[in-house]
């Protein structure tokens, strides 16, 4: 999923993050599964008119660091 080329993907095929609903009553693992099933590709999605591609560096640092 992360290898998808943003330049060759149709915007119409991407899920808008605004349309994803997180059911906070579900256990954490179930929330993650539900999110993945809704967003289809967590590495490439839309936020309104903006296409978002997620990438992560190969490092031991966390977001909190």
Predicted model as a PDB file, atoms N, CA, C, CB and O in Angstrom, pLDDT in the B-factor column:
MODEL        1                                                                  
ATOM      1  N   UNK A   1       0.811  -1.204   0.000  1.00 63.00           N  
ATOM      2  CA  UNK A   1       0.000   0.000   0.000  1.00 63.00           C  
ATOM      3  C   UNK A   1       0.851   1.263   0.000  1.00 63.00           C  
ATOM      4  CB  UNK A   1      -0.920   0.001   1.193  1.00 63.00           C  
ATOM      5  O   UNK A   1       0.497   2.251  -0.642  1.00 63.00           O  
ATOM      6  N   UNK A   2       1.974   1.233   0.721  1.00 61.00           N  
ATOM      7  CA  UNK A   2       2.791   2.445   0.805  1.00 61.00           C  
ATOM      8  C   UNK A   2       3.563   2.718  -0.475  1.00 61.00           C  
ATOM      9  CB  UNK A   2       3.756   2.338   1.961  1.00 61.00           C  
ATOM     10  O   UNK A   2       4.087   3.817  -0.653  1.00 61.00           O  
ATOM     11  N   UNK A   3       3.644   1.731  -1.378  1.00 69.00           N  
ATOM     12  CA  UNK A   3       4.385   1.912  -2.627  1.00 69.00           C  
ATOM     13  C   UNK A   3       3.550   2.568  -3.724  1.00 69.00           C  
ATOM     14  CB  UNK A   3       4.896   0.579  -3.114  1.00 69.00           C  
ATOM     15  O   UNK A   3       4.057   2.791  -4.823  1.00 69.00           O  
ATOM     16  N   UNK A   4       2.293   2.878  -3.454  1.00 73.00           N  
ATOM     17  CA  UNK A   4       1.422   3.495  -4.452  1.00 73.00           C  
ATOM     18  C   UNK A   4       1.969   4.865  -4.830  1.00 73.00           C  
ATOM     19  CB  UNK A   4      -0.029   3.615  -3.922  1.00 73.00           C  
ATOM     20  O   UNK A   4       2.354   5.655  -3.968  1.00 73.00           O  
ATOM     21  N   UNK A   5       1.998   5.131  -6.128  1.00 72.00           N  
ATOM     22  CA  UNK A   5       2.504   6.409  -6.635  1.00 72.00           C  
ATOM     23  C   UNK A   5       1.368   7.427  -6.640  1.00 72.00           C  
ATOM     24  CB  UNK A   5       3.109   6.248  -8.068  1.00 72.00           C  
ATOM     25  O   UNK A   5       0.365   7.240  -7.329  1.00 72.00           O  
ATOM     26  N   UNK A   6       1.523   8.484  -5.883  1.00 73.00           N  
ATOM     27  CA  UNK A   6       0.487   9.514  -5.765  1.00 73.00           C  
ATOM     28  C   UNK A   6       0.192  10.165  -7.120  1.00 73.00           C  
ATOM     29  CB  UNK A   6       0.916  10.585  -4.749  1.00 73.00           C  
ATOM     30  O   UNK A   6      -0.918  10.646  -7.345  1.00 73.00           O  
ATOM     31  N   UNK A   7       1.164  10.182  -8.008  1.00 76.00           N  
ATOM     32  CA  UNK A   7       0.975  10.828  -9.317  1.00 76.00           C  
ATOM     33  C   UNK A   7       0.126  10.004 -10.266  1.00 76.00           C  
ATOM     34  CB  UNK A   7       2.313  11.097  -9.957  1.00 76.00           C  
ATOM     35  O   UNK A   7      -0.438  10.546 -11.217  1.00 76.00           O  
ATOM     36  N   UNK A   8       0.026   8.712 -10.027  1.00 77.00           N  
ATOM     37  CA  UNK A   8      -0.738   7.850 -10.929  1.00 77.00           C  
ATOM     38  C   UNK A   8      -2.060   7.381 -10.332  1.00 77.00           C  
ATOM     39  CB  UNK A   8       0.089   6.652 -11.309  1.00 77.00           C  
ATOM     40  O   UNK A   8      -2.790   6.625 -10.972  1.00 77.00           O  
ATOM     41  N   UNK A   9      -2.375   7.812  -9.133  1.00 82.00           N  
ATOM     42  CA  UNK A   9      -3.607   7.413  -8.468  1.00 82.00           C  
ATOM     43  C   UNK A   9      -4.692   8.454  -8.720  1.00 82.00           C  
ATOM     44  CB  UNK A   9      -3.375   7.226  -6.953  1.00 82.00           C  
ATOM     45  O   UNK A   9      -4.453   9.657  -8.616  1.00 82.00           O  
ATOM     46  N   UNK A  10      -5.880   7.975  -9.051  1.00 87.00           N  
ATOM     47  CA  UNK A  10      -7.014   8.868  -9.274  1.00 87.00           C  
ATOM     48  C   UNK A  10      -7.528   9.407  -7.941  1.00 87.00           C  
ATOM     49  CB  UNK A  10      -8.144   8.136 -10.033  1.00 87.00           C  
ATOM     50  O   UNK A  10      -7.735   8.649  -6.994  1.00 87.00           O  
ATOM     51  N   UNK A  11      -7.730  10.710  -7.880  1.00 88.00           N  
ATOM     52  CA  UNK A  11      -8.277  11.317  -6.650  1.00 88.00           C  
ATOM     53  C   UNK A  11      -9.632  10.722  -6.298  1.00 88.00           C  
ATOM     54  CB  UNK A  11      -8.406  12.842  -6.812  1.00 88.00           C  
ATOM     55  O   UNK A  11      -9.978  10.604  -5.123  1.00 88.00           O  
ATOM     56  N   UNK A  12     -10.402  10.346  -7.321  1.00 90.00           N  
ATOM     57  CA  UNK A  12     -11.735   9.800  -7.092  1.00 90.00           C  
ATOM     58  C   UNK A  12     -11.696   8.450  -6.390  1.00 90.00           C  
ATOM     59  CB  UNK A  12     -12.469   9.670  -8.402  1.00 90.00           C  
ATOM     60  O   UNK A  12     -12.684   8.051  -5.773  1.00 90.00           O  
ATOM     61  N   UNK A  13     -10.579   7.741  -6.473  1.00 91.00           N  
ATOM     62  CA  UNK A  13     -10.444   6.437  -5.826  1.00 91.00           C  
ATOM     63  C   UNK A  13     -10.050   6.559  -4.355  1.00 91.00           C  
ATOM     64  CB  UNK A  13      -9.417   5.597  -6.562  1.00 91.00           C  
ATOM     65  O   UNK A  13     -10.175   5.594  -3.600  1.00 91.00           O  
ATOM     66  N   UNK A  14      -9.578   7.731  -3.944  1.00 94.00           N  
ATOM     67  CA  UNK A  14      -9.099   7.920  -2.577  1.00 94.00           C  
ATOM     68  C   UNK A  14     -10.249   8.250  -1.633  1.00 94.00           C  
ATOM     69  CB  UNK A  14      -8.045   9.028  -2.531  1.00 94.00           C  
ATOM     70  O   UNK A  14     -11.216   8.909  -2.017  1.00 94.00           O  
ATOM     71  N   UNK A  15     -10.131   7.787  -0.407  1.00 96.00           N  
ATOM     72  CA  UNK A  15     -11.119   8.064   0.627  1.00 96.00           C  
ATOM     73  C   UNK A  15     -10.769   9.387   1.301  1.00 96.00           C  
ATOM     74  CB  UNK A  15     -11.181   6.908   1.667  1.00 96.00           C  
ATOM     75  O   UNK A  15      -9.604   9.645   1.603  1.00 96.00           O  
ATOM     76  N   UNK A  16     -11.774  10.221   1.535  1.00 97.00           N  
ATOM     77  CA  UNK A  16     -11.561  11.476   2.250  1.00 97.00           C  
ATOM     78  C   UNK A  16     -11.584  11.181   3.749  1.00 97.00           C  
ATOM     79  CB  UNK A  16     -12.647  12.545   1.865  1.00 97.00           C  
ATOM     80  O   UNK A  16     -12.529  10.577   4.256  1.00 97.00           O  
ATOM     81  N   UNK A  17     -10.554  11.605   4.440  1.00 97.00           N  
ATOM     82  CA  UNK A  17     -10.431  11.357   5.882  1.00 97.00           C  
ATOM     83  C   UNK A  17     -11.626  11.942   6.659  1.00 97.00           C  
ATOM     84  CB  UNK A  17      -9.112  11.958   6.412  1.00 97.00           C  
ATOM     85  O   UNK A  17     -11.959  11.470   7.746  1.00 97.00           O  
ATOM     86  N   UNK A  18     -12.254  12.961   6.092  1.00 97.00           N  
ATOM     87  CA  UNK A  18     -13.430  13.551   6.740  1.00 97.00           C  
ATOM     88  C   UNK A  18     -14.615  12.590   6.763  1.00 97.00           C  
ATOM     89  CB  UNK A  18     -13.828  14.838   6.030  1.00 97.00           C  
ATOM     90  O   UNK A  18     -15.525  12.750   7.577  1.00 97.00           O  
ATOM     91  N   UNK A  19     -14.611  11.598   5.881  1.00 97.00           N  
ATOM     92  CA  UNK A  19     -15.709  10.637   5.807  1.00 97.00           C  
ATOM     93  C   UNK A  19     -15.492   9.417   6.703  1.00 97.00           C  
ATOM     94  CB  UNK A  19     -15.893  10.186   4.379  1.00 97.00           C  
ATOM     95  O   UNK A  19     -16.359   8.547   6.785  1.00 97.00           O  
ATOM     96  N   UNK A  20     -14.362   9.352   7.362  1.00 97.00           N  
ATOM     97  CA  UNK A  20     -14.047   8.215   8.235  1.00 97.00           C  
ATOM     98  C   UNK A  20     -14.576   8.511   9.643  1.00 97.00           C  
ATOM     99  CB  UNK A  20     -12.498   7.937   8.266  1.00 97.00           C  
ATOM    100  O   UNK A  20     -14.305   9.567  10.214  1.00 97.00           O  
ATOM    101  N   UNK A  21     -15.332   7.561  10.186  1.00 96.00           N  
ATOM    102  CA  UNK A  21     -15.884   7.695  11.533  1.00 96.00           C  
ATOM    103  C   UNK A  21     -15.157   6.721  12.460  1.00 96.00           C  
ATOM    104  CB  UNK A  21     -17.427   7.427  11.540  1.00 96.00           C  
ATOM    105  O   UNK A  21     -15.052   5.531  12.167  1.00 96.00           O  
ATOM    106  N   UNK A  22     -14.663   7.237  13.569  1.00 96.00           N  
ATOM    107  CA  UNK A  22     -13.996   6.403  14.575  1.00 96.00           C  
ATOM    108  C   UNK A  22     -14.976   6.162  15.730  1.00 96.00           C  
ATOM    109  CB  UNK A  22     -12.667   7.083  15.091  1.00 96.00           C  
ATOM    110  O   UNK A  22     -15.391   7.098  16.412  1.00 96.00           O  
ATOM    111  N   UNK A  23     -15.330   4.907  15.933  1.00 96.00           N  
ATOM    112  CA  UNK A  23     -16.226   4.531  17.032  1.00 96.00           C  
ATOM    113  C   UNK A  23     -15.381   4.336  18.279  1.00 96.00           C  
ATOM    114  CB  UNK A  23     -17.042   3.231  16.695  1.00 96.00           C  
ATOM    115  O   UNK A  23     -14.738   3.299  18.445  1.00 96.00           O  
ATOM    116  N   UNK A  24     -15.380   5.316  19.143  1.00 96.00           N  
ATOM    117  CA  UNK A  24     -14.536   5.297  20.339  1.00 96.00           C  
ATOM    118  C   UNK A  24     -14.996   4.289  21.392  1.00 96.00           C  
ATOM    119  CB  UNK A  24     -14.499   6.671  20.951  1.00 96.00           C  
ATOM    120  O   UNK A  24     -14.313   4.089  22.397  1.00 96.00           O  
ATOM    121  N   UNK A  25     -16.142   3.657  21.171  1.00 97.00           N  
ATOM    122  CA  UNK A  25     -16.595   2.632  22.116  1.00 97.00           C  
ATOM    123  C   UNK A  25     -15.941   1.281  21.834  1.00 97.00           C  
ATOM    124  CB  UNK A  25     -18.119   2.495  22.058  1.00 97.00           C  
ATOM    125  O   UNK A  25     -15.984   0.384  22.676  1.00 97.00           O  
ATOM    126  N   UNK A  26     -15.342   1.133  20.663  1.00 97.00           N  
ATOM    127  CA  UNK A  26     -14.677  -0.122  20.317  1.00 97.00           C  
ATOM    128  C   UNK A  26     -13.320  -0.221  21.006  1.00 97.00           C  
ATOM    129  CB  UNK A  26     -14.509  -0.240  18.793  1.00 97.00           C  
ATOM    130  O   UNK A  26     -12.695   0.799  21.297  1.00 97.00           O  
ATOM    131  N   UNK A  27     -12.862  -1.441  21.269  1.00 97.00           N  
ATOM    132  CA  UNK A  27     -11.498  -1.618  21.789  1.00 97.00           C  
ATOM    133  C   UNK A  27     -10.487  -1.110  20.754  1.00 97.00           C  
ATOM    134  CB  UNK A  27     -11.223  -3.121  22.136  1.00 97.00           C  
ATOM    135  O   UNK A  27     -10.796  -1.028  19.565  1.00 97.00           O  
ATOM    136  N   UNK A  28      -9.296  -0.774  21.209  1.00 96.00           N  
ATOM    137  CA  UNK A  28      -8.262  -0.178  20.359  1.00 96.00           C  
ATOM    138  C   UNK A  28      -8.001  -0.977  19.081  1.00 96.00           C  
ATOM    139  CB  UNK A  28      -6.975  -0.048  21.138  1.00 96.00           C  
ATOM    140  O   UNK A  28      -7.960  -0.406  17.992  1.00 96.00           O  
ATOM    141  N   UNK A  29      -7.828  -2.270  19.208  1.00 96.00           N  
ATOM    142  CA  UNK A  29      -7.530  -3.115  18.045  1.00 96.00           C  
ATOM    143  C   UNK A  29      -8.686  -3.065  17.046  1.00 96.00           C  
ATOM    144  CB  UNK A  29      -7.263  -4.578  18.486  1.00 96.00           C  
ATOM    145  O   UNK A  29      -8.461  -3.004  15.837  1.00 96.00           O  
ATOM    146  N   UNK A  30      -9.906  -3.090  17.543  1.00 97.00           N  
ATOM    147  CA  UNK A  30     -11.075  -3.027  16.661  1.00 97.00           C  
ATOM    148  C   UNK A  30     -11.191  -1.664  15.991  1.00 97.00           C  
ATOM    149  CB  UNK A  30     -12.353  -3.333  17.446  1.00 97.00           C  
ATOM    150  O   UNK A  30     -11.581  -1.582  14.827  1.00 97.00           O  
ATOM    151  N   UNK A  31     -10.858  -0.591  16.709  1.00 97.00           N  
ATOM    152  CA  UNK A  31     -10.859   0.752  16.102  1.00 97.00           C  
ATOM    153  C   UNK A  31      -9.870   0.827  14.962  1.00 97.00           C  
ATOM    154  CB  UNK A  31     -10.529   1.825  17.149  1.00 97.00           C  
ATOM    155  O   UNK A  31     -10.164   1.409  13.918  1.00 97.00           O  
ATOM    156  N   UNK A  32      -8.687   0.238  15.153  1.00 95.00           N  
ATOM    157  CA  UNK A  32      -7.658   0.231  14.103  1.00 95.00           C  
ATOM    158  C   UNK A  32      -8.158  -0.544  12.896  1.00 95.00           C  
ATOM    159  CB  UNK A  32      -6.334  -0.383  14.626  1.00 95.00           C  
ATOM    160  O   UNK A  32      -8.034  -0.071  11.766  1.00 95.00           O  
ATOM    161  N   UNK A  33      -8.719  -1.725  13.113  1.00 97.00           N  
ATOM    162  CA  UNK A  33      -9.252  -2.530  12.007  1.00 97.00           C  
ATOM    163  C   UNK A  33     -10.351  -1.774  11.264  1.00 97.00           C  
ATOM    164  CB  UNK A  33      -9.796  -3.875  12.531  1.00 97.00           C  
ATOM    165  O   UNK A  33     -10.391  -1.778  10.033  1.00 97.00           O  
ATOM    166  N   UNK A  34     -11.225  -1.137  11.999  1.00 97.00           N  
ATOM    167  CA  UNK A  34     -12.325  -0.394  11.390  1.00 97.00           C  
ATOM    168  C   UNK A  34     -11.789   0.795  10.583  1.00 97.00           C  
ATOM    169  CB  UNK A  34     -13.312   0.093  12.475  1.00 97.00           C  
ATOM    170  O   UNK A  34     -12.269   1.067   9.482  1.00 97.00           O  
ATOM    171  N   UNK A  35     -10.804   1.495  11.125  1.00 96.00           N  
ATOM    172  CA  UNK A  35     -10.190   2.618  10.409  1.00 96.00           C  
ATOM    173  C   UNK A  35      -9.592   2.148   9.089  1.00 96.00           C  
ATOM    174  CB  UNK A  35      -9.105   3.287  11.274  1.00 96.00           C  
ATOM    175  O   UNK A  35      -9.823   2.760   8.046  1.00 96.00           O  
ATOM    176  N   UNK A  36      -8.823   1.063   9.134  1.00 96.00           N  
ATOM    177  CA  UNK A  36      -8.185   0.522   7.927  1.00 96.00           C  
ATOM    178  C   UNK A  36      -9.246   0.127   6.897  1.00 96.00           C  
ATOM    179  CB  UNK A  36      -7.295  -0.700   8.279  1.00 96.00           C  
ATOM    180  O   UNK A  36      -9.087   0.403   5.708  1.00 96.00           O  
ATOM    181  N   UNK A  37     -10.307  -0.506   7.340  1.00 97.00           N  
ATOM    182  CA  UNK A  37     -11.346  -0.925   6.393  1.00 97.00           C  
ATOM    183  C   UNK A  37     -12.043   0.270   5.750  1.00 97.00           C  
ATOM    184  CB  UNK A  37     -12.376  -1.805   7.095  1.00 97.00           C  
ATOM    185  O   UNK A  37     -12.460   0.193   4.594  1.00 97.00           O  
ATOM    186  N   UNK A  38     -12.174   1.370   6.485  1.00 97.00           N  
ATOM    187  CA  UNK A  38     -12.822   2.560   5.941  1.00 97.00           C  
ATOM    188  C   UNK A  38     -11.892   3.357   5.020  1.00 97.00           C  
ATOM    189  CB  UNK A  38     -13.308   3.448   7.076  1.00 97.00           C  
ATOM    190  O   UNK A  38     -12.310   3.794   3.947  1.00 97.00           O  
ATOM    191  N   UNK A  39     -10.646   3.547   5.428  1.00 95.00           N  
ATOM    192  CA  UNK A  39      -9.722   4.417   4.692  1.00 95.00           C  
ATOM    193  C   UNK A  39      -9.130   3.704   3.476  1.00 95.00           C  
ATOM    194  CB  UNK A  39      -8.595   4.896   5.617  1.00 95.00           C  
ATOM    195  O   UNK A  39      -8.630   4.358   2.560  1.00 95.00           O  
ATOM    196  N   UNK A  40      -9.181   2.388   3.460  1.00 94.00           N  
ATOM    197  CA  UNK A  40      -8.658   1.529   2.386  1.00 94.00           C  
ATOM    198  C   UNK A  40      -7.135   1.505   2.355  1.00 94.00           C  
ATOM    199  CB  UNK A  40      -9.185   1.998   1.038  1.00 94.00           C  
ATOM    200  O   UNK A  40      -6.542   0.432   2.464  1.00 94.00           O  
ATOM    201  N   UNK A  41      -6.490   2.649   2.209  1.00 92.00           N  
ATOM    202  CA  UNK A  41      -5.022   2.722   2.186  1.00 92.00           C  
ATOM    203  C   UNK A  41      -4.588   3.817   3.168  1.00 92.00           C  
ATOM    204  CB  UNK A  41      -4.480   3.017   0.724  1.00 92.00           C  
ATOM    205  O   UNK A  41      -4.722   5.002   2.866  1.00 92.00           O  
ATOM    206  N   UNK A  42      -4.071   3.431   4.338  1.00 92.00           N  
ATOM    207  CA  UNK A  42      -3.698   4.448   5.333  1.00 92.00           C  
ATOM    208  C   UNK A  42      -2.485   5.284   4.923  1.00 92.00           C  
ATOM    209  CB  UNK A  42      -3.414   3.782   6.656  1.00 92.00           C  
ATOM    210  O   UNK A  42      -2.168   6.275   5.580  1.00 92.00           O  
ATOM    211  N   UNK A  43      -1.814   4.896   3.854  1.00 91.00           N  
ATOM    212  CA  UNK A  43      -0.658   5.649   3.372  1.00 91.00           C  
ATOM    213  C   UNK A  43      -1.039   6.703   2.335  1.00 91.00           C  
ATOM    214  CB  UNK A  43       0.365   4.701   2.781  1.00 91.00           C  
ATOM    215  O   UNK A  43      -0.247   7.603   2.054  1.00 91.00           O  
ATOM    216  N   UNK A  44      -2.233   6.607   1.765  1.00 92.00           N  
ATOM    217  CA  UNK A  44      -2.639   7.529   0.709  1.00 92.00           C  
ATOM    218  C   UNK A  44      -4.140   7.763   0.798  1.00 92.00           C  
ATOM    219  CB  UNK A  44      -2.251   6.982  -0.690  1.00 92.00           C  
ATOM    220  O   UNK A  44      -4.936   6.844   0.609  1.00 92.00           O  
ATOM    221  N   UNK A  45      -4.515   9.007   1.089  1.00 95.00           N  
ATOM    222  CA  UNK A  45      -5.922   9.364   1.230  1.00 95.00           C  
ATOM    223  C   UNK A  45      -6.085  10.844   0.944  1.00 95.00           C  
ATOM    224  CB  UNK A  45      -6.452   9.015   2.645  1.00 95.00           C  
ATOM    225  O   UNK A  45      -5.104  11.534   0.667  1.00 95.00           O  
ATOM    226  N   UNK A  46      -7.312  11.338   1.007  1.00 95.00           N  
ATOM    227  CA  UNK A  46      -7.582  12.756   0.791  1.00 95.00           C  
ATOM    228  C   UNK A  46      -7.971  13.415   2.104  1.00 95.00           C  
ATOM    229  CB  UNK A  46      -8.693  12.951  -0.260  1.00 95.00           C  
ATOM    230  O   UNK A  46      -8.509  12.778   3.009  1.00 95.00           O  
ATOM    231  N   UNK A  47      -7.688  14.693   2.181  1.00 96.00           N  
ATOM    232  CA  UNK A  47      -8.181  15.551   3.255  1.00 96.00           C  
ATOM    233  C   UNK A  47      -8.764  16.760   2.530  1.00 96.00           C  
ATOM    234  CB  UNK A  47      -7.026  15.958   4.314  1.00 96.00           C  
ATOM    235  O   UNK A  47      -8.065  17.737   2.260  1.00 96.00           O  
ATOM    236  N   UNK A  48     -10.065  16.675   2.218  1.00 95.00           N  
ATOM    237  CA  UNK A  48     -10.667  17.689   1.364  1.00 95.00           C  
ATOM    238  C   UNK A  48     -10.120  17.549  -0.045  1.00 95.00           C  
ATOM    239  CB  UNK A  48     -10.404  19.107   1.916  1.00 95.00           C  
ATOM    240  O   UNK A  48     -10.202  16.474  -0.638  1.00 95.00           O  
ATOM    241  N   UNK A  49      -9.562  18.627  -0.587  1.00 93.00           N  
ATOM    242  CA  UNK A  49      -9.006  18.610  -1.940  1.00 93.00           C  
ATOM    243  C   UNK A  49      -7.530  18.225  -1.965  1.00 93.00           C  
ATOM    244  CB  UNK A  49      -9.185  19.964  -2.585  1.00 93.00           C  
ATOM    245  O   UNK A  49      -6.935  18.117  -3.038  1.00 93.00           O  
ATOM    246  N   UNK A  50      -6.937  18.020  -0.794  1.00 93.00           N  
ATOM    247  CA  UNK A  50      -5.509  17.717  -0.678  1.00 93.00           C  
ATOM    248  C   UNK A  50      -5.291  16.204  -0.624  1.00 93.00           C  
ATOM    249  CB  UNK A  50      -4.908  18.395   0.580  1.00 93.00           C  
ATOM    250  O   UNK A  50      -5.936  15.506   0.160  1.00 93.00           O  
ATOM    251  N   UNK A  51      -4.385  15.704  -1.456  1.00 92.00           N  
ATOM    252  CA  UNK A  51      -3.988  14.303  -1.400  1.00 92.00           C  
ATOM    253  C   UNK A  51      -2.845  14.188  -0.391  1.00 92.00           C  
ATOM    254  CB  UNK A  51      -3.561  13.765  -2.819  1.00 92.00           C  
ATOM    255  O   UNK A  51      -1.865  14.929  -0.460  1.00 92.00           O  
ATOM    256  N   UNK A  52      -2.986  13.253   0.539  1.00 92.00           N  
ATOM    257  CA  UNK A  52      -1.999  13.066   1.604  1.00 92.00           C  
ATOM    258  C   UNK A  52      -1.327  11.710   1.412  1.00 92.00           C  
ATOM    259  CB  UNK A  52      -2.664  13.166   3.019  1.00 92.00           C  
ATOM    260  O   UNK A  52      -2.001  10.685   1.311  1.00 92.00           O  
ATOM    261  N   UNK A  53       0.009  11.709   1.360  1.00 90.00           N  
ATOM    262  CA  UNK A  53       0.766  10.468   1.314  1.00 90.00           C  
ATOM    263  C   UNK A  53       1.621  10.400   2.573  1.00 90.00           C  
ATOM    264  CB  UNK A  53       1.647  10.379   0.018  1.00 90.00           C  
ATOM    265  O   UNK A  53       2.429  11.290   2.839  1.00 90.00           O  
ATOM    266  N   UNK A  54       1.432   9.341   3.336  1.00 86.00           N  
ATOM    267  CA  UNK A  54       2.170   9.154   4.581  1.00 86.00           C  
ATOM    268  C   UNK A  54       3.446   8.371   4.299  1.00 86.00           C  
ATOM    269  CB  UNK A  54       1.301   8.425   5.638  1.00 86.00           C  
ATOM    270  O   UNK A  54       3.426   7.363   3.593  1.00 86.00           O  
ATOM    271  N   UNK A  55       4.543   8.842   4.853  1.00 82.00           N  
ATOM    272  CA  UNK A  55       5.810   8.122   4.787  1.00 82.00           C  
ATOM    273  C   UNK A  55       6.479   8.229   6.144  1.00 82.00           C  
ATOM    274  CB  UNK A  55       6.733   8.681   3.657  1.00 82.00           C  
ATOM    275  O   UNK A  55       6.302   9.215   6.860  1.00 82.00           O  
ATOM    276  N   UNK A  56       7.251   7.204   6.494  1.00 79.00           N  
ATOM    277  CA  UNK A  56       7.920   7.169   7.781  1.00 79.00           C  
ATOM    278  C   UNK A  56       9.403   6.912   7.573  1.00 79.00           C  
ATOM    279  CB  UNK A  56       7.301   6.094   8.695  1.00 79.00           C  
ATOM    280  O   UNK A  56       9.795   6.091   6.744  1.00 79.00           O  
ATOM    281  N   UNK A  57      10.216   7.619   8.329  1.00 80.00           N  
ATOM    282  CA  UNK A  57      11.661   7.430   8.260  1.00 80.00           C  
ATOM    283  C   UNK A  57      12.049   6.177   9.044  1.00 80.00           C  
ATOM    284  CB  UNK A  57      12.409   8.676   8.808  1.00 80.00           C  
ATOM    285  O   UNK A  57      11.394   5.823  10.025  1.00 80.00           O  
ATOM    286  N   UNK A  58      13.094   5.524   8.615  1.00 86.00           N  
ATOM    287  CA  UNK A  58      13.605   4.346   9.312  1.00 86.00           C  
ATOM    288  C   UNK A  58      14.514   4.813  10.444  1.00 86.00           C  
ATOM    289  CB  UNK A  58      14.371   3.391   8.332  1.00 86.00           C  
ATOM    290  O   UNK A  58      15.728   4.930  10.277  1.00 86.00           O  
ATOM    291  N   UNK A  59      13.904   5.077  11.594  1.00 88.00           N  
ATOM    292  CA  UNK A  59      14.628   5.620  12.739  1.00 88.00           C  
ATOM    293  C   UNK A  59      14.010   5.104  14.034  1.00 88.00           C  
ATOM    294  CB  UNK A  59      14.620   7.167  12.712  1.00 88.00           C  
ATOM    295  O   UNK A  59      12.883   4.607  14.041  1.00 88.00           O  
ATOM    296  N   UNK A  60      14.744   5.224  15.111  1.00 88.00           N  
ATOM    297  CA  UNK A  60      14.225   4.832  16.420  1.00 88.00           C  
ATOM    298  C   UNK A  60      13.457   5.964  17.100  1.00 88.00           C  
ATOM    299  CB  UNK A  60      15.364   4.377  17.315  1.00 88.00           C  
ATOM    300  O   UNK A  60      12.832   5.747  18.138  1.00 88.00           O  
ATOM    301  N   UNK A  61      13.497   7.164  16.529  1.00 83.00           N  
ATOM    302  CA  UNK A  61      12.781   8.302  17.111  1.00 83.00           C  
ATOM    303  C   UNK A  61      11.275   8.131  16.952  1.00 83.00           C  
ATOM    304  CB  UNK A  61      13.235   9.617  16.457  1.00 83.00           C  
ATOM    305  O   UNK A  61      10.806   7.593  15.949  1.00 83.00           O  
ATOM    306  N   UNK A  62      10.534   8.583  17.928  1.00 80.00           N  
ATOM    307  CA  UNK A  62       9.070   8.530  17.868  1.00 80.00           C  
ATOM    308  C   UNK A  62       8.535   9.936  17.648  1.00 80.00           C  
ATOM    309  CB  UNK A  62       8.471   7.908  19.169  1.00 80.00           C  
ATOM    310  O   UNK A  62       9.293  10.905  17.696  1.00 80.00           O  
ATOM    311  N   UNK A  63       7.246  10.051  17.409  1.00 73.00           N  
ATOM    312  CA  UNK A  63       6.630  11.363  17.257  1.00 73.00           C  
ATOM    313  C   UNK A  63       6.801  12.198  18.529  1.00 73.00           C  
ATOM    314  CB  UNK A  63       5.143  11.215  16.914  1.00 73.00           C  
ATOM    315  O   UNK A  63       6.967  13.417  18.468  1.00 73.00           O  
ATOM    316  N   UNK A  64       6.757  11.528  19.668  1.00 80.00           N  
ATOM    317  CA  UNK A  64       6.926  12.236  20.928  1.00 80.00           C  
ATOM    318  C   UNK A  64       8.325  12.813  21.098  1.00 80.00           C  
ATOM    319  CB  UNK A  64       6.619  11.316  22.072  1.00 80.00           C  
ATOM    320  O   UNK A  64       8.501  13.843  21.749  1.00 80.00           O  
ATOM    321  N   UNK A  65       9.335  12.140  20.502  1.00 77.00           N  
ATOM    322  CA  UNK A  65      10.720  12.638  20.599  1.00 77.00           C  
ATOM    323  C   UNK A  65      10.852  13.903  19.815  1.00 77.00           C  
ATOM    324  CB  UNK A  65      11.734  11.596  20.094  1.00 77.00           C  
ATOM    325  O   UNK A  65      11.935  14.487  19.763  1.00 77.00           O  
TER     326      UNK A  65                                                      
ENDMDL                                                                          
END                                                                             
